[in-house]
Amino acid sequence: MYKATCMFAAIAAMIYAIGYTIAPGMVASLYVDSPTAHVIAVSRFLGLTLLFAGILCWVLRETPHTEVRNAVIHAAIAMSIVGLVTSVTLVLNGTLKPFTWSAALLYLVIGIGMFSSKSSNATE
């Protein structure tokens, strides 16, 4: 489950990274009504961060059951919980558009996949 979840997370991160880096205004408009220059600038930085996360997940997907793998699992679970709560909160309070549910779904899937990997001692 670890390898598949890392591949899924890497591909999702890379897709978002390309969008946020190349067309930040267009992607940001999926989440907010009128992206400002500040939102577009932050979106570009988010794209670069997602690019790093995507490459990291892709490279670390082959990591055997070690301390590094455990660190990746714990970090991904923490990110998933915070991301899910933040996404849901921002949609429910009207700050972000309903498209944000797609991000919440990604956090949920990655969190469940990593949590499942945590309980497995196999190296896949």
N, C-alpha and C positions, 0 to 999 in steps of 0.2 A: 504494500500500500504506500510505503514511503516513496519509492521510486516514481510511481504513477502520480502521486500528489505533487512531488517536486516538478515533474514534467508539466503537469497542468498549471501549476503556479508560475513556472517559468514562461510558458507560452502566453498565459493571460497577462503577465507583467510586461512581456515584450510587445504585445499588441497595444496595450495601453501606453507604453513608453513611446512607441512610434507615433501614435496619435497625439499625445501631449507634447511631444518634441516638434513634430512637423506642422501640426495644425491645432495649436493649443486653444485658440478661440473657438473653433468648431467643436472640439471635444468638450470644452468648458460650458458651451451653450447647452449641452445635454443636461447639465446639472444646475445651472443658474440661468435666469432670464436674459440678462445683459452683462456678459463678462466685461469687466473693466480692464484697463491696462495692467493693474496690479494682479488681477486674477489670471490674466494671460501669462504674466511673468512668473508667477508662482507655479502655474501649470507646466511651464517649461522645466523648472527645477524638479517638479514632481516626475516629469517624464524621464529626466536623467537618473533620479533615484530609482524609479521602476526599472530602468535599463540595467542598473547595477544589481538590483534584486533578482531580475530575470536571469541574468548571466550567472549569478551566484547559485540560484536554485538549479539551473541546468548543470553546472559543474559539480555541485554537491549531491546530485541525485544518485550517483554511483558510490557514495561514501558507505563503507561497511558500518555495522553497528558499533560505533565508537563514541567517545566524548564529543567529537565534532558533530556527529549525526544527532546526538541527544541535544546539543546546543541548538542546532537548526530546528529540531522539532519543538523545543520549548519556546524559542523565539517566534516561530510561526504560529504556535497556539496563542501566545500573548498578543501578537499582531492581529490575529483573527478575532479574538474576543474584543479588543479595543476597537478595531475597525467595524465589526458588526454592531456594537453598541452605538458608536458614533454615527454610522450610516443611518441606522434606524431612528435615532434621536433627531438627526437633521432633517429627515424626511417627515417625520411625525410633527415636528414643530414648524414645518413650512419653509425652512431655510433653503433646502435643496429640492429640486424637482423629483418626481417619482422614478425617473431613470436611475436614481441612486440605489433603488432596490436591487439593481443588477450587481452593484458593488457589494451590497450586503450578502447577496447569494454567493458571490465569489469567496468572501470571507468565511461564510458558513461551510462551504464545500472544502476549502483548504483547511479550516480548523478541524472538521470531522476527520478528514484524511490524515492529518498529522496526529490527532489524538488516537486514532486507530493504530498508527505506526508506533506510537509511544508504548502501547501495551504489547506490541509484537517484539519478540527477541530475535526473530529470523532476519537474515541479511538480505533477503529477496534476491 
